Amino acid sequence: MVIKKSQRDFDKIGRQSTLEMVNTTLTIQDILPYGSTKSNHKKVDMDAVLPFIILPLLLVLSTTSKLVTIIVMIFIGMGALYVQSRPRQKNRSPFFYSWTLSSGIYMFLIFELGILRLLEITQLENFVFLLLLTSTCYFFYKMKAVADFELATGTSKGKEYSPVLTSDSYYCQICQIEVNERFFHSIWWDCCVLRPNYIYFVAGQVFAFATLLYGTNLGLTTVCQPFILYGTILMPEDCNDVYYEFDLALCFVSCIYGLGYLLITALVLLRQVLIYIPKYSEPQWRKIINVLTV
């Protein structure tokens, strides 16, 4: 009898241990969603960090030869065109905004630490460059600040979702909110461009165009053999020797990358002139016409 009682106690203890193991397993499964959420946060962080790693690697790779420079720049351009052609709801990553920031930061550092070190750019030229760059940063900062304010508490904030949109509203698939007076969403600046911040967007693009044009011209005429175009205006002529030194090659490919950005900025400004500036100025023209016809 004592043996049977001991056997029953042993079986009871075994069943309790099994139940504890099951409970422990369930507890681990309950924790798993939290772990997957953490991995998603890490993925988002990596999307924001990757451009700061990929871009310098591509620029360094471009310094090997002229052929590699052409291939890398074509690869970057095709990647940008692919992103622009994708459905908007798939462009919800901070990768594109981080790419814009990393491009500006690296081109600025190469200009200030590499091109200026060659001592062929005057202090006045550098001051003009910094003034243009500061104006560019200011207008793009105002563009994002006004967009954040308007979508949070301003008149441009709409409903999170509405099956029926009004005539002046648009459902942004990236922001996932109904936006009033929306022109378009810029994935490269990670914000909606609305009527209240549109003037800052245009001003930022204009100053960005001037900054890139002036900076790339200074850089190319420094690392290459220049010629006088008119008066004191120089243009690059012979750049065959830049690949013999890594520093010169890095400055050169950075300027070529800046020329690519300059072309994109010119296309953006052309689009604004043809499509969005008439749309932006239409209410003002209507008011003027109404006043004149009264």
C-alpha positions in Angstrom: 0.0 0.0 0.0 2.8 2.3 0.8 4.4 1.6 -2.6 1.1 2.3 -4.4 0.6 5.6 -2.5 4.1 6.6 -3.4 3.5 5.8 -7.0 0.3 7.9 -7.0 2.2 10.8 -5.4 4.9 10.5 -8.1 2.3 10.5 -10.9 0.6 13.6 -9.3 4.0 15.4 -9.2 4.6 14.4 -12.8 1.3 15.8 -14.0 1.9 19.0 -12.1 5.3 19.3 -13.7 3.8 18.7 -17.1 1.2 21.5 -16.5 3.9 23.9 -15.4 5.8 23.1 -18.7 2.6 23.8 -20.7 2.0 27.1 -18.9 5.6 28.0 -19.5 5.3 27.3 -23.2 2.1 29.4 -23.4 3.9 32.2 -21.6 6.7 32.1 -24.2 4.2 32.2 -27.0 2.6 35.2 -25.5 5.9 37.0 -25.5 6.7 36.2 -29.1 4.5 38.9 -30.6 6.4 41.4 -28.5 9.6 40.0 -29.9 8.4 40.4 -33.5 7.4 44.0 -32.8 10.9 44.7 -31.6 12.3 43.2 -34.8 10.0 45.5 -36.8 11.3 48.5 -34.9 14.9 47.3 -35.7 13.9 47.0 -39.4 12.6 50.6 -39.4 15.7 51.8 -37.8 17.9 50.0 -40.3 15.9 51.6 -43.2 16.9 55.0 -41.8 20.5 54.0 -41.3 21.2 52.1 -44.5 21.6 55.2 -46.8 24.4 56.5 -44.5 26.2 53.2 -45.2 25.4 52.5 -48.8 26.0 56.0 -50.3 29.7 56.3 -49.1 30.4 52.8 -50.3 29.1 53.6 -53.7 31.1 56.9 -53.8 34.3 55.1 -52.8 33.6 52.4 -55.4 33.2 55.1 -58.1 36.7 56.4 -57.5 38.3 53.3 -59.1 37.9 54.3 -62.7 35.8 56.4 -65.2 33.8 53.3 -66.3 32.9 52.3 -62.7 31.8 55.9 -62.1 29.4 55.8 -65.0 28.0 52.4 -64.0 27.5 53.5 -60.4 25.8 56.7 -61.3 23.5 55.0 -63.8 22.7 52.4 -61.1 21.7 55.2 -58.7 19.6 57.0 -61.3 17.8 53.8 -62.3 17.1 53.1 -58.6 15.6 56.6 -58.2 13.4 56.1 -61.3 12.2 52.7 -60.0 11.2 54.2 -56.6 9.3 57.0 -58.3 7.4 54.5 -60.5 6.4 52.3 -57.6 2.8 52.5 -56.1 2.7 55.2 -53.5 1.5 52.9 -50.7 4.8 50.9 -51.0 7.0 54.0 -50.3 6.3 54.2 -46.6 9.9 53.6 -45.5 12.2 56.3 -44.0 14.9 55.0 -46.3 14.2 57.7 -49.0 14.2 60.7 -46.5 17.5 59.3 -45.0 18.9 59.1 -48.5 18.2 62.8 -49.1 19.8 63.7 -45.7 22.9 61.4 -46.3 23.4 62.9 -49.8 23.4 66.4 -48.5 25.6 65.7 -45.5 28.2 63.7 -47.5 28.4 66.2 -50.3 28.8 69.0 -47.8 31.6 67.2 -45.9 33.5 66.3 -49.0 33.3 69.9 -50.2 34.4 71.4 -46.9 37.0 68.8 -45.9 38.2 67.8 -49.4 37.8 70.5 -52.0 38.5 73.4 -49.7 41.7 71.7 -48.6 43.1 72.2 -52.1 43.2 76.0 -51.3 41.8 77.1 -54.7 38.5 78.4 -53.4 38.4 81.9 -51.8 36.7 82.7 -48.6 34.1 84.8 -50.4 33.2 81.9 -52.6 32.9 79.6 -49.6 30.7 82.1 -47.8 28.3 82.4 -50.8 28.1 78.6 -50.9 27.3 78.4 -47.2 24.8 81.1 -47.5 23.0 79.3 -50.3 23.1 76.0 -48.4 21.8 77.6 -45.2 18.8 79.1 -47.2 18.1 75.7 -48.7 18.1 74.0 -45.3 15.9 76.8 -43.8 13.2 76.5 -46.5 13.0 72.7 -46.4 12.9 72.8 -42.6 10.0 75.3 -42.7 8.3 73.0 -45.3 8.4 70.0 -43.0 7.5 72.1 -39.9 4.4 73.7 -41.5 3.3 70.3 -42.9 3.6 68.6 -39.4 1.7 71.5 -37.8 -1.1 71.6 -40.5 -1.6 67.8 -40.4 -1.6 67.8 -36.6 -3.7 70.8 -35.6 -4.2 73.0 -38.7 -6.8 73.4 -41.3 -5.2 70.9 -43.6 -5.9 68.0 -41.3 -8.7 65.7 -42.5 -10.2 62.5 -41.2 -8.2 59.3 -40.8 -10.5 57.8 -43.4 -13.6 59.0 -45.2 -15.3 57.0 -47.9 -16.5 60.3 -49.4 -13.9 62.9 -50.1 -14.7 66.6 -50.5 -13.6 68.6 -53.6 -10.5 70.1 -51.8 -9.4 66.9 -50.0 -7.3 63.9 -51.0 -6.6 60.6 -49.2 -2.8 60.3 -48.9 -1.9 56.6 -49.1 1.5 57.2 -47.4 0.3 59.3 -44.5 -2.9 57.3 -44.4 -5.0 60.3 -43.7 -7.4 62.6 -45.6 -5.5 65.8 -46.4 -7.1 69.1 -47.3 -5.5 71.3 -50.0 -2.9 68.6 -50.8 -0.7 68.9 -53.9 1.4 65.8 -53.6 3.5 63.7 -51.2 7.3 63.9 -51.3 8.8 60.6 -50.3 12.3 62.2 -50.5 11.3 64.7 -47.8 8.8 62.4 -46.0 6.0 64.9 -45.9 2.9 66.1 -47.8 3.2 69.3 -49.8 0.1 71.4 -49.1 -1.0 74.8 -50.0 0.3 76.3 -46.7 3.9 74.9 -47.2 4.1 74.8 -51.0 5.9 78.2 -51.2 8.6 76.8 -48.9 8.9 73.7 -51.1 9.4 75.8 -54.2 11.9 78.2 -52.5 13.8 75.2 -51.1 14.1 73.7 -54.6 15.2 77.0 -56.1 18.0 77.4 -53.5 18.9 73.7 -53.8 19.4 74.2 -57.5 21.5 77.3 -57.0 23.6 75.5 -54.2 24.2 72.4 -56.3 25.0 74.5 -59.5 27.5 76.7 -57.6 29.0 74.0 -55.5 29.6 71.5 -58.3 31.1 74.2 -60.5 33.5 75.2 -57.7 34.4 71.6 -57.1 34.9 70.6 -60.7 37.0 73.6 -61.6 39.2 72.9 -58.5 39.9 69.2 -59.2 40.0 69.5 -63.0 41.8 71.7 -65.4 39.5 74.8 -65.9 39.0 77.2 -68.7 37.5 80.7 -68.7 34.0 80.8 -70.0 33.3 84.5 -69.6 34.9 87.0 -67.3 35.5 85.3 -64.0 33.3 82.3 -64.7 35.3 79.1 -65.0 34.2 75.7 -66.4 35.9 72.3 -66.1 37.7 71.1 -69.2 40.1 68.2 -68.6 39.4 65.7 -65.7 41.5 62.7 -66.9 44.0 63.0 -64.0 41.6 62.9 -61.1 41.6 59.1 -60.8 45.4 59.0 -60.0 44.7 60.3 -56.4 42.0 59.0 -54.2 41.2 62.4 -52.7 40.8 64.0 -56.1 38.7 61.1 -57.3 36.4 61.2 -54.3 35.8 65.0 -54.8 35.2 64.4 -58.5 32.6 61.6 -58.1 30.9 63.6 -55.4 30.5 66.5 -57.9 29.2 64.2 -60.6 26.7 62.8 -58.0 25.8 66.5 -57.3 25.2 67.1 -61.0 22.8 64.2 -61.0 20.9 65.8 -58.1 21.0 69.1 -60.1 19.3 67.5 -63.0 16.6 66.0 -60.8 16.0 69.3 -59.1 15.7 71.0 -62.5 13.1 68.5 -63.6 11.2 69.0 -60.3 11.2 72.8 -60.8 10.0 72.3 -64.4 7.1 70.2 -63.2 6.2 72.9 -60.7 6.1 75.5 -63.4 3.9 73.4 -65.7 1.5 71.8 -63.2 1.5 73.0 -59.6 2.4 76.7 -59.7 -0.7 77.4 -61.9 -2.8 75.3 -59.5 -1.3 77.2 -56.5 -1.9 80.7 -58.0 -5.4 79.9 -59.4 -7.3 81.2 -56.3 -5.4 84.4 -56.4 -6.1 84.9 -60.1 -9.8 84.2 -59.5 -9.9 86.9 -56.8 -8.3 89.4 -59.1 -10.7 88.6 -61.9 -13.7 88.8 -59.6 -12.5 92.2 -58.4 -12.0 93.5 -61.9 -15.3 92.2 -63.2 -17.4 93.8 -60.4 
